[in-house]
Amino acid sequence: MLVTTKEMLLKAQKEKYAVPAFNIHNLETISVVVETAAELKSPVILAGTPGTIGYAGGEYLVAIAKAAAKKYNLPIALHLDHFEDIEEIKKYLDLGFTSAMIDASKENFQNNIKKVKEVVDYAHEKGAVVEAELGKLGGIEDDLIVDEKDAMYTDPNSAKEFVERTGIDSLAVAIGTAHGLYKGELKLDFQRLSEIRSKVKVPLVLHGASDVPINLVRKAISLGITKVNIATDLKIPFAEAVKSYFRENPEANDPRKYMTPGKEAMKAIVEAKIKMCGSENKA
């Protein structure tokens, strides 16, 4: 049975570790993430962007995730990542997704609250939970592109009001991370994170954690981050391993053979990220 992110994140908040949220795309990537999480006894969040769900099909992803949860008896949440369309969110919550991130961060403060509150009211009736973002992360996440000059950090005082007025279950904060790979030197605003944590009671989420040094992620976790999103760091090794297989075996045509090196390369990253988050043996 799939669960929401609520209990797993509150437990992480209390015990000062984070739950990794891995962006998945298909059967292969879900199986790698869940099997590795089961081996390490870690709770896990399977996240799908609008592009991923459009590609793979929401019905298939729900069925695969439910099968994985049943097989491994592991706390698994199925999460809608960076959705902007409210009706789409409602559709997938009806289908069986247990968590949704409504991204109205492009909107002004009042409109962001209005949109998020509508999703919260609907999701809570369904027994699902909601994550929202205040501030904007630069970079590229699927079709969502935010220029670095338009990226805004989360204001601690606004965060407090935002959480209270929307009733969200977790808050994604902008403290200097970006989607995709980084350009230039990475600087995270840990003072800002500490101020947000002191004013906001709900679990805090770090987006854009791929390519961030382990020590910085762990420091963010020590200051209150309880969910860490990983996407690009998974795709690159998977793709490189598959491309390498085809270079060595140009006549290959069996998905069972050329997908396997990709799964193995991805598994190593999933294991490392779980250990980075400190969620090993927390299931």
Long-range contacts (C-beta under 8 A, 24 or more apart in sequence): 1-66, 1-69, 1-70, 2-62, 2-65, 2-66, 2-69, 2-76, 2-77, 2-78, 2-96, 2-98, 3-69, 3-75, 3-76, 3-77, 3-98, 4-77, 4-98, 4-99, 4-127, 4-128, 4-129, 4-169, 5-45, 5-77, 5-79, 5-98, 5-99, 5-129, 5-131, 5-169, 5-170, 5-227, 6-129, 6-169, 7-75, 8-43, 8-45, 8-75, 8-77, 9-169, 9-170, 9-203, 9-226, 9-227, 10-203, 11-282, 12-43, 12-203, 12-226, 12-227, 12-279, 12-282, 13-203, 13-224, 13-226, 15-282, 16-221, 16-222, 16-278, 17-221, 17-226, 17-277, 17-278, 17-279, 17-282, 18-206, 18-221, 18-225, 18-226, 18-227, 18-228, 18-277, 18-278, 18-279, 19-43, 19-44, 19-45, 19-226, 19-227, 19-228, 19-277, 19-279, 19-282, 20-44, 20-45, 20-227, 20-228, 20-230, 20-270, 20-273, 20-274, 20-276, 20-277, 20-279, 21-45, 21-46, 21-47, 21-79, 21-81, 21-205, 21-227, 21-228, 21-229, 21-230, 22-46, 22-47, 22-230, 22-231, 22-234, 22-270, 22-273, 23-47, 23-48, 23-49, 23-52, 23-81, 23-229, 23-230, 23-231, 23-234, 23-235, 24-48, 24-52, 24-61, 25-52, 25-55, 25-56, 26-56, 27-64, 28-259, 28-262, 28-263, 29-234, 29-238, 29-266, 30-61, 30-64, 30-65, 30-68, 31-68, 31-263, 32-263, 32-266, 32-267, 32-270, 33-270, 34-68, 34-72, 34-74, 34-76, 35-72, 35-267, 36-267, 36-270, 36-271, 36-274, 37-72, 37-74, 37-76, 37-270, 37-274, 37-283, 38-72, 38-74, 39-271, 40-271, 40-274, 40-275, 40-279, 40-280, 40-281, 41-280, 41-281, 41-282, 41-283, 42-274, 42-277, 42-279, 42-280, 42-281, 42-282, 42-283, 43-74, 43-75, 43-76, 43-77, 43-279, 43-282, 43-283, 44-74, 44-75, 44-76, 44-77, 44-274, 44-279, 45-76, 45-77, 45-79, 45-99, 45-227, 46-76, 46-77, 46-78, 46-79, 47-79, 47-80, 47-81, 47-229, 47-231, 48-78, 48-79, 48-80, 48-81, 49-81, 49-82, 49-83, 49-141, 49-142, 50-82, 50-83, 50-84, 50-85, 50-88, 50-142, 50-143, 51-142, 51-143, 52-81, 52-142, 53-80, 53-92, 58-91, 58-92, 58-95, 58-97, 59-95, 62-95, 62-96, 62-97, 66-96, 74-283, 75-283, 79-131, 81-141, 81-229, 82-141, 82-142, 82-144, 84-144, 86-115, 86-118, 86-119, 89-119, 89-122, 89-123, 90-119, 90-122, 93-122, 93-123, 93-126, 93-128, 94-126, 97-128, 98-127, 98-128, 98-129, 99-128, 99-129, 99-130, 99-131, 100-128, 100-129, 100-130, 100-131, 101-130, 101-131, 101-132, 101-133, 101-172, 102-130, 102-131, 102-132, 103-132, 103-133, 103-144, 104-132, 104-133, 105-132, 105-133, 105-134, 105-135, 105-136, 106-136, 109-158, 109-162, 112-162, 113-162, 113-165, 113-166, 116-162, 116-166, 116-168, 117-165, 117-166, 117-167, 120-166, 120-167, 120-168, 121-167, 124-167, 129-169, 129-170, 130-166, 130-168, 130-169, 130-170, 131-168, 131-169, 131-170, 131-171, 131-172, 131-205, 131-227, 132-162, 132-166, 132-168, 132-171, 132-172, 133-171, 133-172, 133-173, 133-174, 133-207, 134-158, 134-159, 134-162, 134-171, 134-172, 134-173, 134-174, 135-173, 135-174, 136-174, 137-174, 137-177, 137-178, 137-179, 137-207, 137-208, 138-178, 138-179, 139-178, 139-179, 139-180, 139-208, 140-179, 140-180, 141-179, 141-180, 141-207, 141-208, 141-231, 144-179, 146-179, 148-178, 148-183, 151-178, 153-189, 153-192, 154-192, 154-196, 156-192, 156-195, 156-196, 156-198, 156-199, 156-200, 157-199, 159-196, 159-199, 159-200, 160-199, 160-200, 163-200, 163-201, 163-202, 168-202, 169-202, 169-203, 170-202, 170-203, 170-204, 170-205, 170-226, 170-227, 171-196, 171-200, 171-202, 171-203, 171-204, 171-205, 172-204, 172-205, 172-206, 172-207, 173-204, 173-205, 173-206, 174-207, 175-206, 175-220, 177-206, 177-207, 177-208, 177-209, 177-212, 178-208, 179-207, 179-208, 179-231, 179-232, 180-208, 180-210, 180-211, 180-232, 181-210, 181-211, 181-232, 182-211, 182-212, 186-212, 186-213, 186-216, 188-212, 188-216, 188-219, 188-220, 190-219, 190-220, 190-223, 193-220, 193-223, 193-224, 193-225, 194-223, 194-224, 196-224, 197-223, 197-224, 203-227, 205-229, 210-234, 214-276, 217-276, 217-277, 218-276, 218-278, 221-277, 221-278, 228-273, 228-276, 228-277, 230-269, 230-273, 233-269, 233-273, 234-266, 234-269, 234-270, 237-262, 237-265, 237-266, 237-268, 237-269, 238-262, 238-263, 238-265, 238-266, 240-265, 241-265, 241-266
